[in-house]
Amino acid sequence: MRNLCMKVSYEGTNYNGFQTQTDGRTVQDHLEKAIKMLTGDEVKIIASGRTDAGVHAYGQVFNFHSLSAIPVERWAMALNTRLPGDIVVREAIEVPELFHSRRSAKRKTYRYTVNANQFIDVFARHTQFHHHGRLDISAMQSAIKYFIGTHDFTSFASRNSTKTCHVRTLFDAYIEVDDSMCRSASRDQGVIHTYVTGSGFLQHMVRIMMGTLLEVGEGKKSPDDIPVILAALDRTQAGPTAEGKGLTLWDVDYSVHMKKTL
């Protein structure tokens, strides 16, 4: 029995999230179907985490056990010929028997992308949230620093969260601005990429953080409001949940578990 680990990218626009559900098609459904078409085996893959409907992934990781003798270097190409065009397996390696994509992960990074230019980018409209008004990006950069560290993120968790503990550690959080597509003499502010790296995340946590940062950018909140909101442990004190289409699971780090990393 082999333990195979793979990295997959997908545009989540047409899917009801990653994890199998009874009421709609998911990325997991397509991956498991492709594996069955290739090997004849029905497997249940283990993912590094779930993503919500409309959310994307550049570096989602999953593993599964198989008796198949297919060489590991052939798996990605073989699966991709059986997958929709918006799901692509990028890498495949064999990992130790006890490796578990979710439990073995040391840190995850999410990226949220806001198009702060005057007009929507028609080619990236499914992976960017377009913000129509001007934003105080400097204030957003000041505010995001308050999230770094170990905090109780109850104020930034979905009201439907089933977790008994909302304490999480964020190792890094920062904003980068790509102004390469800005037009001269316009109100364009560029494309804002927000990166958040942590040991784990709560349901909707990054999207609520992003909704709150956008309120800071709009002048509805100040950067100094962030620690107050964290201390309140009250979802009503934070901003709205930002649209899912701007969010991408960017990377999952297993560096201490595997000599060869994805």
C-alpha positions in Angstrom: 0.0 0.0 0.0 1.4 3.4 -1.1 0.7 6.7 0.4 0.5 9.2 -2.4 0.6 13.0 -1.9 -0.4 15.5 -4.5 -0.7 19.3 -5.0 -3.7 20.6 -6.9 -4.7 24.0 -8.2 -8.2 24.8 -9.1 -10.5 27.7 -9.9 -13.4 27.3 -7.5 -16.0 29.3 -9.4 -18.0 26.4 -10.6 -17.7 24.2 -7.4 -19.5 24.1 -4.1 -16.2 24.0 -2.3 -13.5 21.3 -2.0 -15.1 18.8 0.3 -17.7 16.3 -0.9 -21.2 17.4 -0.2 -24.6 15.8 -0.8 -26.1 18.8 -2.5 -23.6 19.7 -5.2 -20.4 19.0 -7.1 -17.1 19.6 -5.5 -13.4 19.5 -6.3 -13.0 16.3 -4.2 -15.7 14.6 -6.2 -13.8 15.2 -9.4 -10.5 14.1 -8.0 -11.9 10.9 -6.6 -13.7 10.2 -9.9 -10.5 10.7 -11.8 -8.6 8.3 -9.5 -11.2 5.7 -10.0 -11.1 6.1 -13.8 -7.4 5.6 -13.7 -7.0 2.8 -11.2 -10.5 1.3 -10.7 -10.2 1.9 -7.0 -12.7 4.0 -4.9 -10.7 6.1 -2.5 -11.4 8.9 -0.1 -8.8 11.5 -0.3 -7.5 13.5 2.7 -7.0 17.2 2.0 -5.0 19.8 3.9 -8.2 21.7 4.5 -11.6 22.5 2.9 -12.3 25.6 0.8 -15.8 27.2 0.6 -17.9 27.5 -2.6 -16.2 29.9 -5.1 -12.9 29.8 -3.2 -9.8 28.8 -5.2 -6.5 27.0 -4.5 -3.0 27.4 -5.9 -1.4 24.9 -3.5 -4.1 22.6 -2.1 -2.5 19.3 -0.9 -4.2 15.9 -0.6 -3.1 12.3 0.0 -4.6 8.9 -0.4 -3.5 5.2 -0.1 -3.4 3.1 -3.2 -2.1 -0.3 -4.4 -1.6 1.0 -7.9 1.8 0.4 -9.4 1.7 3.5 -11.6 5.0 5.4 -11.3 4.6 8.5 -9.1 6.0 10.7 -11.9 3.1 9.7 -14.2 0.2 10.4 -11.8 -0.2 14.2 -12.4 -0.5 13.9 -16.2 -2.7 10.8 -16.0 -5.2 12.5 -13.7 -5.2 15.8 -15.6 -6.5 14.0 -18.7 -9.4 12.9 -16.6 -10.1 16.2 -14.8 -12.0 19.3 -15.9 -9.9 22.1 -17.2 -10.2 24.2 -14.0 -8.7 21.5 -11.8 -5.0 20.7 -12.4 -2.8 18.3 -10.4 0.7 19.9 -10.4 2.9 17.5 -8.4 2.8 14.0 -6.9 5.2 12.3 -4.5 5.2 9.3 -2.3 5.2 10.0 1.5 5.5 8.0 4.6 2.7 5.8 5.7 1.7 8.0 8.6 1.7 11.2 6.6 -1.7 13.0 6.8 -2.3 16.1 4.6 -4.2 18.0 7.3 -2.6 16.8 10.6 0.9 16.9 9.2 0.6 20.5 8.0 2.7 23.0 9.9 1.4 26.2 8.4 -1.0 27.4 5.6 -1.0 30.6 3.6 -4.0 32.2 2.1 -4.1 35.1 -0.4 -7.0 37.5 -0.8 -7.0 39.6 -3.9 -8.7 43.0 -4.3 -8.8 44.8 -7.6 -8.7 48.4 -6.5 -8.6 49.8 -10.1 -11.5 51.8 -11.5 -12.6 49.1 -13.8 -13.0 45.3 -13.3 -10.4 43.1 -14.9 -12.5 41.0 -17.3 -9.9 38.3 -17.4 -9.5 38.0 -13.6 -13.1 38.7 -12.6 -13.6 35.2 -11.0 -10.5 35.4 -8.8 -10.5 39.1 -7.7 -12.9 41.1 -5.6 -13.4 44.4 -7.4 -13.7 47.4 -5.0 -15.3 50.4 -6.6 -14.2 53.2 -4.2 -10.8 54.4 -3.1 -9.0 52.7 -0.3 -6.5 53.9 2.3 -4.0 51.1 1.7 -1.6 52.5 4.2 -4.2 52.2 6.9 -4.9 48.6 5.9 -1.2 47.8 6.1 -1.1 49.2 9.6 -4.2 47.3 10.7 -3.1 43.9 9.4 -0.1 43.8 11.7 -2.4 43.5 14.7 -3.5 40.0 13.6 0.0 38.6 13.9 0.5 36.4 17.0 -1.7 34.1 19.0 -5.2 35.4 19.6 -8.7 34.2 20.2 -10.3 34.9 16.8 -13.9 34.4 17.9 -14.8 37.9 16.5 -13.4 36.7 13.1 -15.1 33.3 13.0 -18.3 32.3 11.3 -21.3 32.2 13.6 -21.7 28.6 12.4 -18.3 27.6 13.7 -18.4 24.3 15.5 -14.9 24.6 17.0 -14.7 24.6 20.7 -11.5 26.7 20.7 -11.0 29.8 18.5 -7.4 30.4 19.5 -5.1 30.5 16.4 -1.6 31.7 15.7 -0.8 33.8 12.7 2.9 33.8 11.8 2.7 36.5 9.2 0.2 38.9 7.6 1.1 41.5 5.0 -0.2 43.4 2.0 1.4 43.8 -1.4 0.2 46.1 -4.2 0.7 45.4 -7.9 0.3 48.7 -9.7 1.7 47.4 -13.1 -1.7 47.7 -14.8 -2.7 51.1 -13.4 -3.5 53.7 -16.0 -1.9 57.2 -15.8 -4.2 60.1 -14.7 -6.8 57.7 -13.4 -8.1 56.7 -9.9 -6.5 53.2 -10.3 -4.9 52.0 -7.1 -3.6 48.6 -8.4 -4.3 45.0 -7.4 -4.0 44.4 -3.6 -2.8 41.0 -2.5 -3.2 40.2 1.2 -1.2 37.2 2.5 -2.0 35.5 5.8 0.1 32.6 7.1 -1.0 30.6 10.2 -1.0 27.3 12.0 -4.7 26.9 11.1 -7.8 28.9 10.3 -11.4 29.0 11.4 -14.4 28.9 9.0 -14.6 32.2 7.1 -11.8 33.6 9.3 -9.7 35.1 6.5 -12.7 36.5 4.7 -14.0 38.2 7.8 -10.5 39.6 8.5 -10.5 40.9 4.9 -14.0 42.4 5.2 -12.7 44.2 8.3 -9.6 45.4 6.6 -11.7 46.8 3.7 -13.7 48.8 6.3 -10.4 50.2 7.6 -9.5 51.1 4.0 -12.9 52.8 3.6 -12.4 54.9 6.8 -15.2 53.1 8.6 -12.8 51.7 11.1 -9.3 52.6 12.2 -6.2 50.4 12.5 -6.4 50.7 16.3 -9.8 49.1 16.2 -8.4 45.7 15.4 -7.1 44.8 18.9 -10.4 46.0 20.4 -12.4 43.8 18.0 -10.1 40.8 18.8 -10.6 41.4 22.6 -14.4 41.7 22.2 -14.8 38.0 21.2 -18.0 39.1 19.4 -18.6 38.5 15.7 -20.8 41.5 15.4 -17.9 43.8 16.1 -15.9 42.8 13.0 -16.6 43.7 9.4 -18.6 41.7 6.8 -17.5 38.4 5.3 -15.7 39.3 2.1 -16.7 37.5 -1.1 -15.3 34.1 -1.6 -14.0 34.6 -5.1 -11.1 36.8 -3.9 -9.7 34.0 -1.7 -7.1 31.5 -2.7 -5.4 28.7 -0.6 -1.9 29.7 -1.6 0.4 27.3 0.1 0.7 24.5 2.7 4.0 23.9 4.4 5.1 20.4 5.5 8.9 21.1 5.7 9.5 19.3 9.0 7.6 16.2 7.9 9.1 15.4 4.4 12.6 15.5 3.1 11.1 16.2 -0.3 8.4 18.9 -0.1 5.6 19.7 -2.5 
